[in-house]
Amino acid sequence: GVRLAELAFVRFCQRAFREAQGSKDTTPIWIGGFTMFAKILFPTDFSDVSKKAFNYVKRLQPAGTKQIIVLRVINERKIECICQGAAWCGVEAAEFERQAYQNLSEEAKKELKPIESELKAAGFDVRVMVTKGVPQTKILEVAEEEGVSSIVLGSHGRGNLSTALLGSVSGYVIQHSKIPVVVIKRDSIEDVD
């Protein structure tokens, strides 16, 4: 369990270091027939720290990453709050909610296009998903449904004042995930262009 994850992380770090030093060794890290980073779930809210996590994800090919699922969860709780306000103003709530979700979904798809293109250009098999739900639970649902080997996400998203050390979404995912979770802190890696 824990020892296996530690070993995988150490091997990944060693390989990343060798690559940074110019080594051509790109052999995937295999542990018991399982590549820890073979199929990644990368949830994003387009925040600065999500962009840092994206930069990390782009560098995972030497660790054996083949497929990346890029996920944007539209927070249904926020939509519900907005709809309540609209209802108080006399707007028909169901139609307003449908339109709000449609608009947010279209906007998310536009913002995901460059991420998808960049990952495909780097040689990854990429799938983009936009869905509605409670972000922390939806991330775990998608991870299980898709059979991903690990989740890579930023430590804080757009609502980063909610907790001091970790955001509420990343904290929940860490506590409840059955697979490895890599959390990228705001100041953990430099931007890669």
Summary of the structure (lengths in Angstrom):
residues: 193
radius of gyration: 18.1
end to end distance: 35.3
largest distance: 64.4
contacts: 577
relative contact order: 0.17
helix: 50%
strand: 18%
